[in-house]
Amino acid sequence: MMAAIRSRDTRPELIVRRYLHHLGFRFRLAPPHLPGKPDLILSRYRVAVFVHGCFWHAHAGCRFATVPATRTDFWIEKLTANRARDGMKEAQLRNAGWRVAVVWECALKSDCDATLKQLVSFIRSKRETAEIPSQALK
């Protein structure tokens, strides 16, 4: 079952890539030399973009971030570790001079246009980090 789960070229990631490419942004895919292997990097803007699935990254308060009914202890431990690792890798990227944006899968499902516009606004801004959707959109 787990073999069917893809880590690259997921539907949410492709949505973000197509939108940014359509607007003329140029980016690289998953560079292995950066901490956490961001899904995209925009070198010109020094921005690293992560497109997180709500389940795998334990998106707080999201209806898609549920814990399976079987082997609950295993899943809670795994998802908690994923979330802790995400925070550590984002901090390492910021320390290396990168600005970090996290786009959540649920934001692309609920209001894709607003989510992508928020991402573009972040890329063009000078802010250090962005979690999309922002707390105001939840």
N, C-alpha and C positions, 0 to 999 in steps of 0.2 A: 504494500500500500504506500509506504513512504517513498518508494522509488519513483512514484508519479509526481511527487512534489518538486517543482522547478525552483531554482534559486535565481536564475537569470531569465530575462525576456518574459517576465510575467505580464499579464494584461495591464495592471496599473503602471508598471514601469514603461511599457510601450506607449501608453497614453501620454505620459509625461515627455518621453523622448520625441514623439511625433509633434507635440505642441511646441516644444522649445525649438525643434528644427524648423518648423513652419514659420516661426517668428525670426529665424535667422541666427539663433544662438548655435554656437559650435561647441561640442563637448566630446569627452572621451568616456568610454564605458569601463566600469569596474577595474580601475588600475590596481594591480596587486601590491604595489609598493606603498600604498597609503594605508594607515590604520583603519581597520573595519571594512576595507574594500567598498567604498561608496559606490552606489549604482551608477552615478554620473559625476564627472567633475567638469567644471567650466573654468579652465586655467586662466583665462583672461580676467575673470572676476574673482578668482581665488575662492570659488564656491564648490563645496562638496554636497551632493544631493543623495539622500537615502530615501527610497520608496519602501516603506515598511508595510507588511501585511499585519493586520490588526491581531490575528490569532498568534502568529509566531513571535511578535514583539510585545505581546500583552498590553495592548492599548487600553489605558485606564478609562473606564466609563463607556466603553464601546460595546455595542451589542454583538459584534463579531468576535470579540475576545473572550470566548467562553473556555472553561476548563472541561475537558472530556470526563465523562462519568466513570470510565474505567481507568485504573492506575492513577488516581487523582494526585497522590503524593508525588509520583514521578513527574507528572505534567506541571504541577505547581513549582517544583524545584527547577525544572528545565526552563520554564517561561520566566521565572524570577532571575535565573542566571543569564538568560538572553537579554533581559532588560538591563541588568547591571553591566553586562559587557557592552551594550549599546552606549550607555552613558560614559563608560571609560573610553571607548574608541572616539566618541564625539569630542571629549575633552582633549584627547591626544591630537586630534585634527586641529582643534582651535589653538592649542599650544604650538603647533607647527605653522600657524599663520593662515589656516583655512577658515572660511565662514561655512557654517553647517546648516543645511535645511533638511527637515524631515517631513516627507509627505506621507500621510496615512491613507491606506486603502479605502477606508470608509468615507473620507473626504472626497475622493474621486467618484465614489458611488453616489453620494448624496447631492453634491453640488460641484460638479466637475469644473465648470467655467470659472466660478469664483475661486476655487482652489488653485487652479492653474494661474489665474491672474495674481493671486497672492504670492505664488512662487516667483513669478516674473518681477513683481514689485520688490521682493526680497533680494533677488539677484542684482537688480539695478541699484539697490540701496546700499548703505554702509553698515547695516546692522550685523551683529556677530552671529546670531543664531535665529532660527525660525522653526516653529513646529506648526505644520499646516494640516488641519485647520487650527487657527489660533483659538485661544480659550473663548473668545467672543463668538465663534461660530458653533461651538459645541452645544 
